[in-house]
């Protein structure tokens, strides 16, 4: 999938269960995840540049891999990477 935002093209890659995520969330787009939605496209902003996701119970996640992110917090609501 390719998304055009203000003249810039982003190619969304799919995150596999063991995908290592970027260390910072400054790209303002997300890899395609199987659960949750990209916070950037839903007008959400992370608390800082290292936040990976916001969980469904409002807990913040700083996980380095997509697998298991927010697993004890009812799943991911918004991804930032």
PDB file as gemmi writes it, atoms N, CA and C in Angstrom:
CRYST1    1.000    1.000    1.000  90.00  90.00  90.00 P 1                      
ATOM      1  N   UNK A   1       0.849  -1.175   0.000  1.00  0.00           N  
ATOM      2  CA  UNK A   1       0.000   0.000   0.000  1.00  0.00           C  
ATOM      3  C   UNK A   1       0.891   1.233   0.000  1.00  0.00           C  
ATOM      4  N   UNK A   2       0.558   2.217  -0.797  1.00  0.00           N  
ATOM      5  CA  UNK A   2       1.317   3.460  -0.866  1.00  0.00           C  
ATOM      6  C   UNK A   2       0.390   4.613  -0.526  1.00  0.00           C  
ATOM      7  N   UNK A   3       0.859   5.510   0.338  1.00  0.00           N  
ATOM      8  CA  UNK A   3       0.058   6.638   0.784  1.00  0.00           C  
ATOM      9  C   UNK A   3       0.780   7.924   0.401  1.00  0.00           C  
ATOM     10  N   UNK A   4       0.065   8.874  -0.166  1.00  0.00           N  
ATOM     11  CA  UNK A   4       0.657  10.163  -0.517  1.00  0.00           C  
ATOM     12  C   UNK A   4       0.182  11.213   0.472  1.00  0.00           C  
ATOM     13  N   UNK A   5       1.116  11.846   1.151  1.00  0.00           N  
ATOM     14  CA  UNK A   5       0.800  12.913   2.085  1.00  0.00           C  
ATOM     15  C   UNK A   5       1.607  14.138   1.683  1.00  0.00           C  
ATOM     16  N   UNK A   6       0.939  15.201   1.350  1.00  0.00           N  
ATOM     17  CA  UNK A   6       1.552  16.454   0.917  1.00  0.00           C  
ATOM     18  C   UNK A   6       2.740  16.243  -0.014  1.00  0.00           C  
ATOM     19  N   UNK A   7       2.519  15.449  -1.051  1.00  0.00           N  
ATOM     20  CA  UNK A   7       3.532  15.263  -2.070  1.00  0.00           C  
ATOM     21  C   UNK A   7       4.620  14.254  -1.752  1.00  0.00           C  
ATOM     22  N   UNK A   8       4.559  13.610  -0.575  1.00  0.00           N  
ATOM     23  CA  UNK A   8       5.565  12.621  -0.196  1.00  0.00           C  
ATOM     24  C   UNK A   8       4.919  11.253  -0.220  1.00  0.00           C  
ATOM     25  N   UNK A   9       5.572  10.283  -0.817  1.00  0.00           N  
ATOM     26  CA  UNK A   9       5.033   8.928  -0.875  1.00  0.00           C  
ATOM     27  C   UNK A   9       5.630   8.071   0.219  1.00  0.00           C  
ATOM     28  N   UNK A  10       4.771   7.326   0.911  1.00  0.00           N  
ATOM     29  CA  UNK A  10       5.205   6.371   1.913  1.00  0.00           C  
ATOM     30  C   UNK A  10       4.719   5.008   1.492  1.00  0.00           C  
ATOM     31  N   UNK A  11       5.542   4.044   1.549  1.00  0.00           N  
ATOM     32  CA  UNK A  11       5.148   2.677   1.249  1.00  0.00           C  
ATOM     33  C   UNK A  11       5.003   1.943   2.573  1.00  0.00           C  
ATOM     34  N   UNK A  12       3.812   1.501   2.895  1.00  0.00           N  
ATOM     35  CA  UNK A  12       3.555   0.837   4.174  1.00  0.00           C  
ATOM     36  C   UNK A  12       3.986  -0.614   4.105  1.00  0.00           C  
ATOM     37  N   UNK A  13       4.903  -0.972   4.986  1.00  0.00           N  
ATOM     38  CA  UNK A  13       5.308  -2.362   5.061  1.00  0.00           C  
ATOM     39  C   UNK A  13       4.491  -3.048   6.135  1.00  0.00           C  
ATOM     40  N   UNK A  14       4.349  -4.338   6.046  1.00  0.00           N  
ATOM     41  CA  UNK A  14       3.571  -5.084   7.019  1.00  0.00           C  
ATOM     42  C   UNK A  14       4.475  -5.553   8.141  1.00  0.00           C  
ATOM     43  N   UNK A  15       4.034  -5.362   9.375  1.00  0.00           N  
ATOM     44  CA  UNK A  15       4.803  -5.800  10.534  1.00  0.00           C  
ATOM     45  C   UNK A  15       4.495  -7.260  10.812  1.00  0.00           C  
ATOM     46  N   UNK A  16       5.510  -8.075  10.820  1.00  0.00           N  
ATOM     47  CA  UNK A  16       5.297  -9.475  11.187  1.00  0.00           C  
ATOM     48  C   UNK A  16       5.342  -9.566  12.704  1.00  0.00           C  
ATOM     49  N   UNK A  17       5.061 -10.730  13.241  1.00  0.00           N  
ATOM     50  CA  UNK A  17       4.985 -10.907  14.685  1.00  0.00           C  
ATOM     51  C   UNK A  17       6.284 -10.525  15.387  1.00  0.00           C  
ATOM     52  N   UNK A  18       7.421 -10.695  14.750  1.00  0.00           N  
ATOM     53  CA  UNK A  18       8.693 -10.399  15.402  1.00  0.00           C  
ATOM     54  C   UNK A  18       9.389  -9.184  14.805  1.00  0.00           C  
ATOM     55  N   UNK A  19       8.647  -8.288  14.180  1.00  0.00           N  
ATOM     56  CA  UNK A  19       9.237  -7.115  13.547  1.00  0.00           C  
ATOM     57  C   UNK A  19       9.883  -6.213  14.584  1.00  0.00           C  
ATOM     58  N   UNK A  20      11.125  -5.849  14.333  1.00  0.00           N  
ATOM     59  CA  UNK A  20      11.811  -4.877  15.165  1.00  0.00           C  
ATOM     60  C   UNK A  20      11.359  -3.502  14.694  1.00  0.00           C  
ATOM     61  N   UNK A  21      10.874  -2.699  15.598  1.00  0.00           N  
ATOM     62  CA  UNK A  21      10.331  -1.393  15.246  1.00  0.00           C  
ATOM     63  C   UNK A  21      11.415  -0.325  15.347  1.00  0.00           C  
ATOM     64  N   UNK A  22      11.247   0.811  14.665  1.00  0.00           N  
ATOM     65  CA  UNK A  22      12.236   1.889  14.762  1.00  0.00           C  
ATOM     66  C   UNK A  22      12.370   2.367  16.208  1.00  0.00           C  
ATOM     67  N   UNK A  23      13.523   2.903  16.579  1.00  0.00           N  
ATOM     68  CA  UNK A  23      13.712   3.360  17.954  1.00  0.00           C  
ATOM     69  C   UNK A  23      12.923   4.631  18.256  1.00  0.00           C  
ATOM     70  N   UNK A  24      12.691   5.473  17.240  1.00  0.00           N  
ATOM     71  CA  UNK A  24      11.921   6.709  17.437  1.00  0.00           C  
ATOM     72  C   UNK A  24      10.707   6.719  16.519  1.00  0.00           C  
ATOM     73  N   UNK A  25       9.696   7.495  16.894  1.00  0.00           N  
ATOM     74  CA  UNK A  25       8.452   7.562  16.124  1.00  0.00           C  
ATOM     75  C   UNK A  25       8.337   8.876  15.352  1.00  0.00           C  
ATOM     76  N   UNK A  26       9.428   9.403  14.873  1.00  0.00           N  
ATOM     77  CA  UNK A  26       9.426  10.716  14.228  1.00  0.00           C  
ATOM     78  C   UNK A  26       9.044  10.695  12.753  1.00  0.00           C  
ATOM     79  N   UNK A  27       8.797   9.525  12.174  1.00  0.00           N  
ATOM     80  CA  UNK A  27       8.442   9.435  10.755  1.00  0.00           C  
ATOM     81  C   UNK A  27       6.998   9.848  10.474  1.00  0.00           C  
ATOM     82  N   UNK A  28       6.153   9.907  11.502  1.00  0.00           N  
ATOM     83  CA  UNK A  28       4.745  10.294  11.387  1.00  0.00           C  
ATOM     84  C   UNK A  28       3.943   9.364  10.485  1.00  0.00           C  
ATOM     85  N   UNK A  29       4.336   8.102  10.412  1.00  0.00           N  
ATOM     86  CA  UNK A  29       3.547   7.064   9.757  1.00  0.00           C  
ATOM     87  C   UNK A  29       3.892   5.735  10.419  1.00  0.00           C  
ATOM     88  N   UNK A  30       3.096   4.737  10.191  1.00  0.00           N  
ATOM     89  CA  UNK A  30       3.255   3.441  10.853  1.00  0.00           C  
ATOM     90  C   UNK A  30       3.435   2.329   9.834  1.00  0.00           C  
ATOM     91  N   UNK A  31       4.114   1.259  10.249  1.00  0.00           N  
ATOM     92  CA  UNK A  31       4.082   0.043   9.447  1.00  0.00           C  
ATOM     93  C   UNK A  31       2.681  -0.530   9.620  1.00  0.00           C  
ATOM     94  N   UNK A  32       2.248  -1.370   8.705  1.00  0.00           N  
ATOM     95  CA  UNK A  32       0.894  -1.931   8.784  1.00  0.00           C  
ATOM     96  C   UNK A  32       0.870  -3.034   9.834  1.00  0.00           C  
ATOM     97  N   UNK A  33       0.029  -2.878  10.833  1.00  0.00           N  
ATOM     98  CA  UNK A  33      -0.121  -3.856  11.906  1.00  0.00           C  
ATOM     99  C   UNK A  33      -1.443  -4.601  11.735  1.00  0.00           C  
ATOM    100  N   UNK A  34      -1.541  -5.784  12.336  1.00  0.00           N  
ATOM    101  CA  UNK A  34      -2.769  -6.576  12.216  1.00  0.00           C  
ATOM    102  C   UNK A  34      -3.824  -6.166  13.230  1.00  0.00           C  
ATOM    103  N   UNK A  35      -3.437  -5.465  14.288  1.00  0.00           N  
ATOM    104  CA  UNK A  35      -4.393  -4.980  15.284  1.00  0.00           C  
ATOM    105  C   UNK A  35      -4.136  -3.502  15.535  1.00  0.00           C  
ATOM    106  N   UNK A  36      -5.130  -2.807  16.033  1.00  0.00           N  
ATOM    107  CA  UNK A  36      -4.977  -1.390  16.301  1.00  0.00           C  
ATOM    108  C   UNK A  36      -4.903  -0.583  15.013  1.00  0.00           C  
ATOM    109  N   UNK A  37      -4.824   0.724  15.156  1.00  0.00           N  
ATOM    110  CA  UNK A  37      -4.743   1.624  14.006  1.00  0.00           C  
ATOM    111  C   UNK A  37      -3.567   2.576  14.201  1.00  0.00           C  
ATOM    112  N   UNK A  38      -3.127   3.192  13.128  1.00  0.00           N  
ATOM    113  CA  UNK A  38      -2.028   4.149  13.200  1.00  0.00           C  
ATOM    114  C   UNK A  38      -2.535   5.440  13.850  1.00  0.00           C  
ATOM    115  N   UNK A  39      -1.939   5.809  14.953  1.00  0.00           N  
ATOM    116  CA  UNK A  39      -2.354   7.015  15.664  1.00  0.00           C  
ATOM    117  C   UNK A  39      -2.193   8.280  14.846  1.00  0.00           C  
ATOM    118  N   UNK A  40      -1.163   8.334  14.002  1.00  0.00           N  
ATOM    119  CA  UNK A  40      -0.915   9.527  13.189  1.00  0.00           C  
ATOM    120  C   UNK A  40      -2.084   9.816  12.257  1.00  0.00           C  
ATOM    121  N   UNK A  41      -2.711   8.784  11.702  1.00  0.00           N  
ATOM    122  CA  UNK A  41      -3.824   9.001  10.779  1.00  0.00           C  
ATOM    123  C   UNK A  41      -5.146   9.216  11.507  1.00  0.00           C  
ATOM    124  N   UNK A  42      -5.140   9.081  12.834  1.00  0.00           N  
ATOM    125  CA  UNK A  42      -6.346   9.299  13.634  1.00  0.00           C  
ATOM    126  C   UNK A  42      -6.172  10.495  14.580  1.00  0.00           C  
ATOM    127  N   UNK A  43      -5.303  11.433  14.184  1.00  0.00           N  
ATOM    128  CA  UNK A  43      -5.086  12.690  14.911  1.00  0.00           C  
ATOM    129  C   UNK A  43      -4.659  12.481  16.357  1.00  0.00           C  
ATOM    130  N   UNK A  44      -3.879  11.430  16.610  1.00  0.00           N  
ATOM    131  CA  UNK A  44      -3.324  11.159  17.932  1.00  0.00           C  
ATOM    132  C   UNK A  44      -1.835  11.463  17.899  1.00  0.00           C  
ATOM    133  N   UNK A  45      -1.289  11.917  19.009  1.00  0.00           N  
ATOM    134  CA  UNK A  45       0.143  12.191  19.085  1.00  0.00           C  
ATOM    135  C   UNK A  45       0.723  11.422  20.268  1.00  0.00           C  
ATOM    136  N   UNK A  46       1.923  10.872  20.086  1.00  0.00           N  
ATOM    137  CA  UNK A  46       2.563  10.169  21.196  1.00  0.00           C  
ATOM    138  C   UNK A  46       3.045  11.166  22.250  1.00  0.00           C  
ATOM    139  N   UNK A  47       3.239  10.675  23.459  1.00  0.00           N  
ATOM    140  CA  UNK A  47       3.712  11.537  24.542  1.00  0.00           C  
ATOM    141  C   UNK A  47       5.147  12.007  24.278  1.00  0.00           C  
ATOM    142  N   UNK A  48       5.988  11.119  23.724  1.00  0.00           N  
ATOM    143  CA  UNK A  48       7.367  11.481  23.397  1.00  0.00           C  
ATOM    144  C   UNK A  48       7.817  10.704  22.159  1.00  0.00           C  
ATOM    145  N   UNK A  49       9.040  10.918  21.725  1.00  0.00           N  
ATOM    146  CA  UNK A  49       9.514  10.314  20.479  1.00  0.00           C  
ATOM    147  C   UNK A  49       9.838   8.836  20.584  1.00  0.00           C  
ATOM    148  N   UNK A  50       9.751   8.252  21.772  1.00  0.00           N  
ATOM    149  CA  UNK A  50      10.070   6.833  21.938  1.00  0.00           C  
ATOM    150  C   UNK A  50       8.839   5.952  22.125  1.00  0.00           C  
ATOM    151  N   UNK A  51       7.669   6.535  22.282  1.00  0.00           N  
ATOM    152  CA  UNK A  51       6.445   5.751  22.508  1.00  0.00           C  
ATOM    153  C   UNK A  51       6.105   4.929  21.266  1.00  0.00           C  
ATOM    154  N   UNK A  52       5.891   3.636  21.471  1.00  0.00           N  
ATOM    155  CA  UNK A  52       5.554   2.723  20.381  1.00  0.00           C  
ATOM    156  C   UNK A  52       4.057   2.682  20.135  1.00  0.00           C  
ATOM    157  N   UNK A  53       3.276   2.612  21.223  1.00  0.00           N  
ATOM    158  CA  UNK A  53       1.828   2.445  21.085  1.00  0.00           C  
ATOM    159  C   UNK A  53       1.107   2.940  22.329  1.00  0.00           C  
ATOM    160  N   UNK A  54      -0.184   3.193  22.161  1.00  0.00           N  
ATOM    161  CA  UNK A  54      -1.068   3.479  23.289  1.00  0.00           C  
ATOM    162  C   UNK A  54      -2.024   2.303  23.380  1.00  0.00           C  
ATOM    163  N   UNK A  55      -2.099   1.693  24.560  1.00  0.00           N  
ATOM    164  CA  UNK A  55      -2.927   0.507  24.761  1.00  0.00           C  
ATOM    165  C   UNK A  55      -4.393   0.889  24.956  1.00  0.00           C  
ATOM    166  N   UNK A  56      -5.267  -0.098  24.854  1.00  0.00           N  
ATOM    167  CA  UNK A  56      -6.707   0.144  24.995  1.00  0.00           C  
ATOM    168  C   UNK A  56      -7.095   0.613  26.386  1.00  0.00           C  
ATOM    169  N   UNK A  57      -6.256   0.327  27.406  1.00  0.00           N  
ATOM    170  CA  UNK A  57      -6.550   0.810  28.757  1.00  0.00           C  
ATOM    171  C   UNK A  57      -5.801   2.113  29.062  1.00  0.00           C  
ATOM    172  N   UNK A  58      -5.288   2.782  28.033  1.00  0.00           N  
ATOM    173  CA  UNK A  58      -4.578   4.064  28.095  1.00  0.00           C  
ATOM    174  C   UNK A  58      -3.139   3.946  28.587  1.00  0.00           C  
ATOM    175  N   UNK A  59      -2.640   2.736  28.842  1.00  0.00           N  
ATOM    176  CA  UNK A  59      -1.231   2.551  29.197  1.00  0.00           C  
ATOM    177  C   UNK A  59      -0.375   2.849  27.967  1.00  0.00           C  
ATOM    178  N   UNK A  60       0.841   3.310  28.196  1.00  0.00           N  
ATOM    179  CA  UNK A  60       1.764   3.606  27.104  1.00  0.00           C  
ATOM    180  C   UNK A  60       2.746   2.460  26.946  1.00  0.00           C  
ATOM    181  N   UNK A  61       3.127   2.158  25.716  1.00  0.00           N  
ATOM    182  CA  UNK A  61       4.071   1.080  25.445  1.00  0.00           C  
ATOM    183  C   UNK A  61       5.305   1.626  24.744  1.00  0.00           C  
ATOM    184  N   UNK A  62       6.457   1.130  25.186  1.00  0.00           N  
ATOM    185  CA  UNK A  62       7.735   1.499  24.589  1.00  0.00           C  
ATOM    186  C   UNK A  62       8.440   0.255  24.059  1.00  0.00           C  
ATOM    187  N   UNK A  63       7.678  -0.736  23.633  1.00  0.00           N  
ATOM    188  CA  UNK A  63       8.246  -2.010  23.194  1.00  0.00           C  
ATOM    189  C   UNK A  63       9.090  -1.845  21.936  1.00  0.00           C  
ATOM    190  N   UNK A  64      10.101  -2.711  21.799  1.00  0.00           N  
ATOM    191  CA  UNK A  64      11.004  -2.664  20.645  1.00  0.00           C  
ATOM    192  C   UNK A  64      10.513  -3.547  19.511  1.00  0.00           C  
ATOM    193  N   UNK A  65       9.598  -4.460  19.803  1.00  0.00           N  
ATOM    194  CA  UNK A  65       9.049  -5.380  18.801  1.00  0.00           C  
ATOM    195  C   UNK A  65       7.530  -5.299  18.853  1.00  0.00           C  
ATOM    196  N   UNK A  66       6.887  -5.546  17.741  1.00  0.00           N  
ATOM    197  CA  UNK A  66       5.427  -5.449  17.698  1.00  0.00           C  
ATOM    198  C   UNK A  66       4.744  -6.606  18.420  1.00  0.00           C  
ATOM    199  N   UNK A  67       5.381  -7.774  18.461  1.00  0.00           N  
ATOM    200  CA  UNK A  67       4.768  -8.946  19.094  1.00  0.00           C  
ATOM    201  C   UNK A  67       4.621  -8.723  20.599  1.00  0.00           C  
ATOM    202  N   UNK A  68       3.421  -8.906  21.098  1.00  0.00           N  
ATOM    203  CA  UNK A  68       3.162  -8.798  22.524  1.00  0.00           C  
ATOM    204  C   UNK A  68       2.939  -7.393  23.040  1.00  0.00           C  
ATOM    205  N   UNK A  69       3.008  -6.399  22.175  1.00  0.00           N  
ATOM    206  CA  UNK A  69       2.787  -5.022  22.616  1.00  0.00           C  
ATOM    207  C   UNK A  69       1.384  -4.890  23.194  1.00  0.00           C  
ATOM    208  N   UNK A  70       1.280  -4.379  24.394  1.00  0.00           N  
ATOM    209  CA  UNK A  70       0.009  -4.162  25.115  1.00  0.00           C  
ATOM    210  C   UNK A  70      -0.733  -5.464  25.429  1.00  0.00           C  
ATOM    211  N   UNK A  71      -0.038  -6.586  25.455  1.00  0.00           N  
ATOM    212  CA  UNK A  71      -0.721  -7.870  25.663  1.00  0.00           C  
ATOM    213  C   UNK A  71      -1.401  -7.974  27.026  1.00  0.00           C  
ATOM    214  N   UNK A  72      -0.913  -7.280  28.027  1.00  0.00           N  
ATOM    215  CA  UNK A  72      -1.554  -7.305  29.347  1.00  0.00           C  
ATOM    216  C   UNK A  72      -2.396  -6.050  29.587  1.00  0.00           C  
ATOM    217  N   UNK A  73      -2.691  -5.336  28.522  1.00  0.00           N  
ATOM    218  CA  UNK A  73      -3.463  -4.088  28.614  1.00  0.00           C  
ATOM    219  C   UNK A  73      -4.597  -4.065  27.597  1.00  0.00           C  
ATOM    220  N   UNK A  74      -5.142  -5.223  27.272  1.00  0.00           N  
ATOM    221  CA  UNK A  74      -6.300  -5.379  26.382  1.00  0.00           C  
ATOM    222  C   UNK A  74      -5.999  -5.070  24.914  1.00  0.00           C  
ATOM    223  N   UNK A  75      -4.724  -5.035  24.524  1.00  0.00           N  
ATOM    224  CA  UNK A  75      -4.360  -4.822  23.129  1.00  0.00           C  
ATOM    225  C   UNK A  75      -4.010  -3.383  22.802  1.00  0.00           C  
ATOM    226  N   UNK A  76      -3.616  -3.169  21.552  1.00  0.00           N  
ATOM    227  CA  UNK A  76      -3.181  -1.849  21.079  1.00  0.00           C  
ATOM    228  C   UNK A  76      -4.365  -1.062  20.532  1.00  0.00           C  
ATOM    229  N   UNK A  77      -4.481   0.186  20.948  1.00  0.00           N  
ATOM    230  CA  UNK A  77      -5.478   1.095  20.368  1.00  0.00           C  
ATOM    231  C   UNK A  77      -4.823   1.898  19.242  1.00  0.00           C  
ATOM    232  N   UNK A  78      -3.662   2.517  19.499  1.00  0.00           N  
ATOM    233  CA  UNK A  78      -2.968   3.327  18.498  1.00  0.00           C  
ATOM    234  C   UNK A  78      -1.491   2.947  18.425  1.00  0.00           C  
ATOM    235  N   UNK A  79      -0.998   2.777  17.210  1.00  0.00           N  
ATOM    236  CA  UNK A  79       0.427   2.567  16.958  1.00  0.00           C  
ATOM    237  C   UNK A  79       1.048   3.899  16.577  1.00  0.00           C  
ATOM    238  N   UNK A  80       2.307   4.113  16.933  1.00  0.00           N  
ATOM    239  CA  UNK A  80       3.034   5.314  16.521  1.00  0.00           C  
ATOM    240  C   UNK A  80       4.295   4.983  15.733  1.00  0.00           C  
ATOM    241  N   UNK A  81       4.531   3.696  15.499  1.00  0.00           N  
ATOM    242  CA  UNK A  81       5.694   3.257  14.707  1.00  0.00           C  
ATOM    243  C   UNK A  81       5.240   2.250  13.695  1.00  0.00           C  
TER     244      UNK A  81                                                      
END                                                                             
